[in-house]
């Protein structure tokens, strides 16, 4: 609640927060239902919208509970809900049509076609992927009537949000379920295929913090509807300061665009409150190495000074200050063995001091000698924190709502007070007593205004005042004050009432019962086998070895375009279904090439596309071409299956985070497929790990973690990095259980495999479908994993 007040009192127009469940920041304190009621009351009185995050994947067993939570939010007047789960978002719009639904950045919406898909599903707003350039955002905005929101300040993910499985597969803590362990902030070594280190840089996946305040005019002029500050795991003081700085910056621009500037003190405050160094992200192109904070994955702070000496007898280090230091500040020694602590005392010229400034030499007690020249950074500024804290705790600085008041005093009639807020709500109050003829002291405008302006203990302040006062009119001050209080109370209720929504016409429980009454398409008599490959020789090997379905293509779409006809011919000759496999990330250029390809090539019955995002689905289906929804769409429940079926999808590759038990509970109205073998991609990023870190054409590289596991890295033709699991998924001995769970197709993910390996794996799986004998998995694939089939995710 403190962070909420910090945001509101410092000028936020809206606040996102999470309940105790179903949100992507489950490690945060979050809000109980009673606290959500309090938060709704407080924000709405202040004229601030409240949005609640339900931005994780929802399992079938949670669906009713999550729906009940939305029902509660609807009943208390919450303004909108932000979602990641496609099916759950569509469910909300169908059953609570007056509730705003916002597509989270976790939905990986990165092209205009995907935005159109959400618009068709009646979503109200979308938070675009943070990897988009400003030019692309501008184009998307011009193509839709839906509101567009983007991030402007705060922490960045290395991977496209919603596409990261790193935390999930390393330790079952899924970012898609609000449990990300932030593996991108850990140290890794970039190694070649022999295990040799290629760089001394450690935090290769740790981005700097986003900061766009210098470019705010360009973002506003691009038509972006809402700017988002990341702050749900930050301290209230951070929320307050960043909100205040951006609020003031926006107001300055709107007042005088031609004179827009950012005062140096604001830049300094943003750095002092928290930074990992700053970046403009991908707004103005790919920043390459300048995106990353490879030396320090935590708060870097601001430079405080350098060590000038060390007194071994007393255990004190001497520091020449280049910034102010106060008792209570946090300091970080950036030597070879860095450490930090909160300063509890220090000395200047042998005398204890509570503060010191630039140019002074201070002595701090340390647990060990510190080499001369060691840089020291201030990571927490107690004076700044104290100053900022007042903005949301001092009643004198509380955010107020301006009101215009019109007063009428006519002898023989009740006093009338009309109070109007900026949104047009109008309160009308009358005095209980009638206005009298004055005997000695008639009222004048100044006196009446003085009584009406006594709004100090309310959320309002008087902006404009007009009065019609009949000559000689008189009314006791007590009566005027009572009338003013009635108007204030009434206006407060009107402000709250604006957010109350009409009753829902149909019970959401009926919708859920309908979904789960669906018997599904039933268990397959035989599990079909599909293979995903990215080169002609591997495709030939898979087809000739007997796969039922071939997905041809990978992250290099130019190669797919060049060779797909040959693979299509091979598949057709063997009675194998052929699908073009599209990259997960399909930017405007790739989408244009893809659509041209579809228009030139008439895919026929038994052929189609494997679509990794909504935009590709929409593009294929409107051309009458079959679309299979790939695992990157994070299909996690029966409601999402229903929605995808209605969008025209012919089959769905399920989320690899579903357990076998959860798969068995799905009510699937269309065929379902799951990944059963392969080295699965855990991250996809616009950041080119190889180019940013080494000066060579090294192709086969990997990230080696602290326990020696190596995660292969592949950079595609667009410069995107793909990080793969250190283990291969291998479910060859569990195919019958997968079929019994209702899965129709088992997919071998064979991207990057050579033809001989593809042939060996396909034949082994084909044989396993017939011969019900256990196979030595280690002999087949070496170190392996069962993924989440038996353990699930948290």
N, C-alpha and C positions, 0 to 999 in steps of 0.2 A: 504493500500500500504506500510505503514511503516513496518508492520509485515512481509510482503512478502520480502522486502529488507533485513530485519533482518535475515530471513531464508537463502536467497540466498547468502548474503555476508559472512555468517558464515559456508558455506559448504554444504548446502542441495543439493542433486542430483535431487530432484523433490519437488514440492510444490502442495498441495491441497488447493484450495480456492473455495469460493461460490459466485454465482451471487446474485442478489437481491431477487431472487425467487427460489423455488424448492430445497432448501438445508436444511440439518438437524441442522443448526445453524442460524436460522432466526433472533435470537436476536443479532447476530454479525452485524458489519457495512456492510460487504460484498461489492461486486464490481459491479459497473454499467457496461454497455456494453463498454463505452469508457475506463473505467478503466481496463476492461478485455483485451482490445486491447493493452493498455500500458503495462499491466502485461505480456502479451504474448511476446511482442517485447523485453522487458527487460530480461525476463528469458531465452528466446531462444538465445539472444546475449551472455548471460553468460554461455550457455551450460547446462541449467537447464530445465527439463521437467515441463510442467504445466498441472495439472489435475484439472478439475472443478467438484464440487460436485453437482449432481442432485439426492441426496440420501434420498428422501422421497417417500412416496406412492403418485402416480399421479392419480387424479380423471379423469373421462371421460371428464368433462367439461374443464379440464386443458390440455388434451392430445395434442391438436393442438398447444397451446401456448408453451408447453414444447418442442415439436418437433421443433418448429421454433427456440427456444433457442439453441437447439443442432445444428441446421443448421447454426446458427450464429457462434457458437463455432468452428464448422468444417471449416467455411470459413476463420477464423482468425488463424487457425493452432494450436488450442489447442491439446495437445497430447493424452488426454484421459478423460473419464467421469466415475465417480464413482456413482453407482446406488444402491438403495435398492429394487426398484420395478422390479420384475422378468420380467414382460411383457415389461416394458419400456426398460430394458437392451437388451432384445431380439430384440425389435423394432430398437434400434440404430444399432446393428450389421447387421441387414438385410438391412437397408436403408443407413447406413454410414459404410460400411465394413472396411474402412481404419481407422476408429476411434477406439482407444482402449476403451474397456469397463471393468471396475473393479467392482467386486461384493463387496459391502460394508459389514462391520461387522454387519450392520443392517439386513443382509440377514440370519443371524444365521447359517452360514455354519460351521458345526462342525464334519462332517464325510467324508470319502473319496468318498462315493457314491454321496453325494451332490456336491462335487467338480467336479466329473465326469459329472454330469448333466450340470453344468455351462460350462464345457469344450465342451460338445456336442452342447451347444448353442452359441459357439464361443466366450465366454468371454475370456479376455486376462489375467486377474489377479483376485485373490480373497483375501480379507482381512479376515482371519479366525476369528472365535469367540475367544474372549479373555480368555475363560475358558479352552482351550485345553492345555494339557501338552506338553513339548518339545518333548517327545517320540512320542506322537500322531501326532504332527506337522511333525516330521521327517518321519513317516509312510505315511502320506498324501502326502508329497512332493515326496516321492519315487514312488507314484502311479499315478502321473500326469505330464503332460508336461506344465501345466499352471503355471504361476508365482504365488508364495505364498508370501503374505505380512502379517506381524504381528506387533502389538504395542509393543514398548519397553519402553516408558516413558510417564507419564501423568495420568490424571484422569481416574478412572474406574467406570463403572456402576455396581450397585449391581445385577441387573437382566441381563440375556442374552440380548444383544442388539437386537432390533427388536421384542422382546417378551414382552416388558413392556407396559402395559395399565394403569398404576397407574395415571400418570399425566392426561391422556385422560379421565378416568372415574371420577376422582375427580373434575376436572375443565374444561374439554373439550380442554385442551392444550395437543395435541398429540405429543409424541416423534417421532412417525412415520411420522409426518408432520412437524417436525422441530421446535416444540413449547414446548419441555419438560420444565416443571416448576421445575424440580429436586426435587421431593418429597423425594427422598432417602437421601437428606441432612437435612431433618427436624427431630425434636425429636419425638420419639414414646416410649410408655411404653409397655413392654412385660407383658401381663396379662394372668391369667388362666381363665377358663370359668365363674368364679364368679366375675371377674374383679379385682382380687388381683394382685398387681405388683410383678413380679418375679425377677426383677433386677433393680438396680438404674441406670444402663447405659441408656443413652438417644438416641444417634445417631446410632441406631442399624442397619441402612441400608447404612451407609456412609463408603465406602471403603477408604483405604489409596491410595496414588498415586503409580503408577507402576514405578519401576526403575530397569533396567536390565544391567546397564553399567558394573557391576562386572562380569557378565556372558556372555558378548558379544562374546567371542571366541566360546563358546558352541553353541550359536545361529547361528553364521556364519557357523560353521562346520556342522550344521544340514541342511544346504542348503537353508535356507530362503533367498528369492530373495531381499526383501526390508523390511526395518525397519521403522516403523511409529511413529512419535512423535505427541502426542495430544497437540494442541496448538491454536485452532481456536478461543477460547474465552479468550485467555491469552494476556497479554501486550507484545508489541514488544520486550522488553528487555528479557522477559522469553524465547520467541522464539529464540532470538539470542544466549543466553547463553546455553540453552539446546542443540541446534543444534551444536554449536561450540564444546561443551564438547564431544558429541557423535562422531562428525566428526573426531576430533583429536584422540579419542580412537580407532575408526575403522582404521585410518591410522597407528597408532602405532602397532595394531595387524597385519595388512597386511604387514608391514615392517619387523616385528620381532615377530612372533607368540609366540615363546618360552619365550619372555621377557615381555609379556603383563602385564601391571599393571594399576591401576587407582590412580593417585596422590591424596593425601589427600585434596589438595586445590580444586580439581575438585569435590570431594564428598561434600566439604563444600559449594561450589558455588551452586550446585544443591539444597541443603537444604535451602540456603539463598534466592534463587529466588522464591521458592514456594514449600511447602510440607504440606501434611497432615499426616506426617510420611510416610515411604516408605514400599513397599512390592514387592516381585517378582511375585505376582499374583498366577496363577495356573501352571506356567511353570514347577515347580519341585514338584508338588503335591498340595493337598488342604491345605492351610496354617491355616485353621480354624480361631480362634479369631484373629490371627496376620494379617489377611486380612483387618481388620476393624479399622477405626479411630472413635471409639464410643464417645470419649470425645470432639473432636473438628472437625466439618465438614468443616471448612474453612482452610485457610492458617495457619499452626501452627507456622511457623517461626522457629527461633533458640533461645536458652536460652540466655537471656541478663544478668539476675541477680535477686537478691531478695531484697524485701523491708526491710530496717533495722530500719526505724523509720518514724514518721510523725510529722511535725511541724504544729500544729493546728492554731497558730496565723498567720502564713504566707501562709498556705495552700500548703505547699511543702512536697513531699514525698522523702525520702532518699533511694538511691539504691546503693548497692555494685555491681559494674560491673564485669562480667566475660567475656565480649566481648566488642568490640568497639561500641561507640555511636556517631552519628553525628546529628547535626541539620538537619531536613528533614527526619529522619528515622521514620518508623512506629513502635509503641510499643503497646503491648497488655498485660493488667493486668489480670492474670488468677485466680482471686479470685472467691468467691461464686457468686458475681454479676460482672462478667467480663466486661471490656470495653477497648477500645483502641483509639489511636489518633496519629496524626503526630506531632512529637516534633518540636516546633518552637523556644524554648529556653531552656537552662538548666544552672545550676551553679555548680561550684566546689570550695569549700572553700570560698563561697560568691562571687566568680567572675564569670561573664558570660563567657561561653566557647562555641566554635562551634564543638569541638570534645573531646572525652575522651576515655581512654582505660581500660583494665582489671585491677582490684585492686583499682581503684579510686571510690570515693563515689560522686555521682551526685545528684543534687536536681531538681526534676521536679514538676511543678505546676499541681495539680489535683483538680477536682471539689468536691471531697469528701475524707474523711480519708480512708487510705488503711492499712489493718492489717499487722503487722510485719510478715515477712516470706512469703508474697505473691510472687509467681514467676512471672517474667516479661519476655516476649518474644519479640524479634525484628522481625517484620513481613514484614518490607520493609527496604532495605539497600541502602540508597541514594548514597553512595560511589560506591557500586557494580553496581548500575543502571547506574551511570554516566560513569563508565569504560566500561560497556557493550555497551552502546549507541554509543560510538565512533566506534565500529566495523562495524556499518552500516551507519554512518553519516560522518565519516572522509574520504575524498577522498584518503588520503594517504594509508588507510587500505582497499581500495576497492578490491573486488575479481577480479583477472585478469586471462585471458586465455593464456596459454603458446603457443607460435608460433615458428616454425622453419623457418628460412629465408635463401633463397639461392639467391645470387646476381651474375649477369654476366655483366661485362663491357668490351666490345670489341670495339676498335677504328673503327669508321665508322658505328657502329650499335647503336640502342637505348639501353639504360640500361634496363636490365631485372631484376624484383624482383618477386620471387616466395615465397609466404607465405602460410604455411600449419598449420592447427590447429590440436589438438589431435584426432579429429574424422575423419581426412583425407580430409577435404575440402581444396581445393587448389586454391588460388588466383594468377593470373599471370598479372603483370602490366609492361608496357613499358614506357620509358621516351619519351616525345615529341621531345626533342633534341637528336642529335646523340652524341656519345662519341667522344671527340676530342683528338688529340695529344697534350700533355701538353707542354707548352713553358717553365714553370719554376717549378711548383709544381705538379708532378704526384700524383695520388691517391694511397693510400696504404690501406690494409685491416682494419687497426685500424681506419682510418679516415672514411671510408665508413660505418663501423659498428657503429661509433658514430652517423652518420646521421640516419641510419636505426633504431637505438635503441631509437629514440626520440618518444616513444609511451606513454608517461606519461598521456596524456589526452584521451587515448583510453582504450578499455577493454582488450588490449593485453599486454603481456610482452615478451621480446625476450628470448627464451630458448637456441636455437642453431643457429649458424650463420656460413655460408660458403660463400666464395667469389672466383670468377674467375675473376681476374683483369689483363688485358693485360698490359704489361710494357709500361709506359709512358701515360696511359689513364688519361683523365681529363673530368669532367662534373661538371658544377656549382652546389653548394649545393642546390640552389633553385629548380633545376631540380630533384635532388635526392629526396628532400623532397616531391615534387609533386608526384613522382612515388610511394614513400612509402605511401602517403595518398591515392592514387588510390588503392593500394593493400589492405590497411586496409579497405577501404569502400567496396571493392569487396568481401573481406573475410566476412565482416559483413553481407552482403546480402546473401552470400552462406550459412552462419550459419542459417539465418532466413528461407531460401528456403528449407532447409532439412525438415522442419516441415509442409510445404504446402502439402496438400493432393490433389489427383486427383479429378476431378469433379465426383459427384455421377451420376450413370447411369440411375437411375429411381427416379421419384419424390416420396418423402415420403408421400406426400398428397394422392397419389393413394393407398398406403397401409392403411392409416387411413380411407379413404373412403370405402375401401373394408371391413374393420373390422366393421364399423358402418352401412354398408349397410345390413349386416347380420341380418335377421329378428329375430334371436334367435329361441329357440325351442317353444316359445309361452307360454301363460299363462296356468297353470294347471287347469284342470276341478275340481280337488279337491286337497287340500293341504295335503300331506302325513305328518305323524308324526314319528319322530325318537327320541330315547332316548339313552343317553350315561350313562352307569352305570359301576361300578367297583367291584361288588360282585354278587354271584350267586343268592341270595335271591332277591336282587333288580332287577336283570335281569328277574327272573321268574315273579315278580310282574308287570314289564313293559310289558312283552310279553303277559301274561294272561289278562292284562288290555287293550290290543288292539293296541299297537304301530305297525307301518308298518315296521320299521327298528330298529334293536338293535345294538348299538355299545358297545361291551363288552371289557373292559380293561381300565386301567388308567395309572398312573405313576409307579405302582408296576407290572412290566412285569412278574415277577416270579409267581404272583397270576393269571395273565391272562393265562399263559401257563398251570397252574395247573387245571384250571376250565373251559377253553373255550369249551372243548368237550361237557360238560353237557349243557352249554348255547346254543351251536350250535344245539344240539339235541332238546332242548325246542323250539328254534326258528323254526326249520324245521317242528316240529309237529304242529305249529300254522300258518304256511305260512308267517312267519316273516323273512325279509331279515337279514342276520347275517354278521356282520363285526368285525374283530379284531381291537381294538383301540390301537394304539401304543403310547408310551410316546412322548411328544414333542421333548425331547432331547434323541437321540438314539446314544449312543457312540459305539465304535467298538465292545465291548463285547455284548451289547444288539442287535446290528445289526447281529452279528453272530448267536445269539440265535434265533432271528426272522427269519433269512433266513433258518436255520435248521428246524424251525417249519413249514415254508411254504413248504419246500421240503418233509417233512414227511406227511403233511396234505394237501391233494388235495382239496382246496376250489373250490366249484362248482358254477354253474350259480346261481345268487342271493346272492352270498357271496363275501367277499372281505376284504380289510383292510382300516382303517382310518389312513391316513398318515399325520403326523405333520411336515415332512420335505421332501425335494426333494429326499434325499437318499432312503427313504422308498418307495417313488413313483417309482423310477427307479428300485429298487429291485423287487417290486411286478409286475410291468408291464412286465418286461423281462421274468417273469415266467407265463405270461398270466393270472394274477390275477387282478381283479378289484381293483382300488385304488380311494378312495375319498380323495381329498385334504382338509386337516383340516384348521380351521380358523387361525392357527399359521403361515400359509404361506402368510398371509396378502394380499389376493386377493382383489384388490381395483378398478379394471377397466376391461373394455371389452378386452383390449389387453392381459392382464394376463390370462383371461379366454380362449382366443384363444390359447395362448402358452401352457397352461395346457392341453387343449383338444388335441393339437398336441403331447404332451408327453404321451398321452394315459389315462389320468385321466377320470373317468366316471362321477364324480359329484364333485362340489366344495362347501365347506362351506365358505361363504363369510366372509370378515373382519367384526368384530363387530363394527368397526368405521364408516361403511357406513350408511348414512341416508336412510330412506325409499324412499325418492325422488330419491336419487342416484341409489339405487337398481333398481327402475323402469326404469331408463335410460339405463341399461346395455344391450348390444347386446350379449346375452349368447348363444354360440353354443353347450352348454351341460347343463344338469340340475344343478340348483343352490339351495343351502340350507343355511338357516341362523339360528342363535341361537335365540330362542324365550323365553326361560325360564332357570333360574338357577343362581347360584352364580358363576360368571365368574372368572377365574384366571387372576390376574393382573400382577403378577411377577413370574418368575421361576429363581432360583439362585442355584449355586453349594454350596453356603455358608449355612451351617446348623445352623439356627438361635437358635434352642433349645440347641444343644450341645455346641455352642460357648458361651452361656450366662447363663445357669443354670445347676446345678448339680442335676438333677432329671429326672425321666422318665415321666414327665408331657406330656401328648399327646395333649390335647385340649388347645391351646394357641392362642393368637391373638395380633395384634399390635394396640394399642389405640393411636389415633392421638390427636392433641391439642384441638380439639372440641368434643372429646369424642366418635368418631366413632371407631368401632373395626373391624379390618380386620383379619379374621381367617387365621391362619398359619398351614400348614400341611407339615411334612417332610416325604419324600418317602423312599423306601428301599435303595436307593443309597445315601441318605443323602441330597438330594436337597430340598430346601425350596420352597413351593408354597404359595403365598399370594393371598387370594381371596377377592373379593369386599365386602364391608360392607353391601351392599344391593343386593337382588336378582333381576335379570332381570325378568320382568313379562309382556308379551305381549298378554295375553289371550283374551283381549277385542279388539285386533287389527289384528286378524288372517286373516280376509277377506281382509284388506288393504295389508297385506303381500302377500297373494295369488295374488291379483290384480297387485302387483308390479312385478309379474313373478316368484316368489319363488315357487319351487316345493316341498321342504321339510322344515318343521319347526322342529328344534331340541330342545329337553328338555335336558339341561345339568344337570344331576342328580348325578354326582360324589359325593360320600360321603353320599348320602341319604340312609336312612333305607327303607326297603321294604314297610312298611305301608305308608310312605310319598310318595314314588314313585307311589304306586297304586293310592293314592288320586290325585296326580298331573296329572298323565296320564289320568285318567278317566275324570278329569275336563276339560282337553284340548280336549279330544275326544268328549266330550259333547258339548264344545264350537264350534266345527267345524260343528255340526249339528243344535244346538239350537242357534239362533242368538240373544241371550239376554246377556246384560251386567252382568258381575260377579263381586262381591265385591273382588277386588284384595287384600285388606288388610286381609280379612278373609282367603283368599287362601294362602298367603305367607308372610303376615306381611309387614314391611317396604320394599319398592321395588323401582325399577327404570325402565324407558323405554330405558335406555342406550342411544345410539346415533340415534335411529330411527327417532326422531323428531328434534333433535338439531344439529346433525352432529358434526364434529370436526373442529377446526381451522387449 
